[in-house]
Amino acid sequence: MRLGARLAAAAIVVASITACGGAAGTPLTPGGAQPPGPAIPSPSTNATLVPTTFTLAGATHASSQRGPQYVGAGTRSVTITLVSVNGAPPPTGPTATAHDNVTLSGCPCVLPGPNVPSGTDVFTVATYDGTYSGGVQSGNLLSAATTIAETISIGGANHITLTLAGVPVSTRVAPASPYSTPNGSGGFNMPDQGPHTFVAETLDADGNVIVGPGAPRFNIGTPSGTLAGVTTSPTTTTISAPDSFTVTPPTTYSPGTASFTVTPTFVGQATNGCAQPGANCAAIMVTVDMTRITEYPVPTTSAGPLGIASGPDGNLWFTEYNAGKIGKITTAGAITEFPIPTSPANPEGITKGPDGNLWFTEWSGNNISKITTAGAITEFPVPTTGPFPFGIATGPNGNLWFTEFFGIGKITTAGMITEFPLPTSAANPDGITAGPDGNLWFTETTANKIGKITTTGVITEFPLPTSAANPDGITAGPDGNLWFTETTANKIGKITTTGVITEFPLPTSGAYPVSITAGPDGNLWFTEDNGNNIGKITTAGTITEFPLPTSSAGPADITAGPDGNLWFTELSGNKIGKITP
């Protein structure tokens, strides 16, 4: 029998409780009577006692992006305790505390409180995710209010309004930006300049985020570390709901980390959960990492990795110039090597063919060769003596096209080779790529020109504005133009399909740009052999450079991988590198 029904002649006290945080569990029964709690005997004093009734109001959703809200379905019992009456200790015995087991799914939810004397009464209220039975409270403390002072009068309309605070047992910092991910070392990787948003959160015993009125606030400390120029907002200021802060790395890339101290403050909060064994509500040291390059050593010593291409099997395939091998690397970094039959072969360029194989050139072997994804190699000799084949690309007509010392070659997937001499003698063509206009475009290193060849073999040449620029790598850009490197001119060039050329100087002097490819981010990415950088250039010409961890690595070729990263070879460093765009 409920306490309020037994003392119907007394006034009803209504308490409206708003809560913050979240919970999950069995669906609730909103409003009305709840399962009966333990019966409370008549008081042992002669004081006139007033029965109290508490109503838990519905939750306020302070943030739609963070967690479920109180009052939550995880609540299984409520304890309401009378702390003092008119500044004095309350009557002893069962009049001081009331318990009720509940199954909540929404509010309002009517609960009985203890019998209390009239006057200024001070209460505490606590909710748990376990039940109360046989004088024993089970479960974790979820929310509480500790100083609820209210004037109780006999026969009066007593209305109590209070706010329950979620009881924190742990705090955390989580990334809110899509490009900020945990790095496995207690910090976060930031693979772009930002700004990046992070959220400081406090969790209750059920692992739900505490939000809304009364939720803890956070102070953010001054950043420290090796990442110079980083800023935060707010700085050394209390973070208010929704408890988010931003980190902005420097506009000029500099690899390294920066640390921030994020400290929760529990003003007016029930923090007793944080005093429990195993609770983690101390200050959090957050480390953000701008280092975006990973390197994988090639198993063969001094193998000289040179060309690289994305394969049809989801792996990256590369040539080992010195070792005479073809290498395969998974996106997880596992490397397998396949020896080439001809020695010395000195393989250089490599590309994914239209037949599901990888095709590569042999500089010294004078072969155009293919390797299956299982590692079987077939070689096709070039008819011309001493052609020194170098670059290779798949053309728009299902054939492979390659550069050789005096001209351009074409090979069918069956191995039939046709060669086309260039108008300029000893032009030394190098890089080659399929253009957006259905032609093949290539660089002429010695002739200082960009060349175009139709699938029928008609060749057109376009001289570069800068003399002795020595163009090298070339690729089709996302803007419908061709982009190329100028090694000795220290520039990145752009040429339209009608032959109009624009050049962009590099920030690093003597960087010696070599290879270039289109990235998944809509930019062009290139290698700097002497600069020891990976470079990025937007289609508008803005350049950013990223230093390699290995000194004098000699980055050579670069390609877009199947995992959304850029993969490159380090000729001198004997490594395969990966950079997150």
Salt bridges, closest charged atoms under 4 A:
ASP100 OD2 - ARG2 NH2 3.62
GLU201 OE1 - ARG172 NE 2.65
ASP243 OD2 - ARG66 NH2 3.81
GLU295 OE1 - LYS575 NZ 3.84
GLU461 OE1 - LYS449 NZ 3.56
GLU503 OE1 - LYS491 NZ 3.70
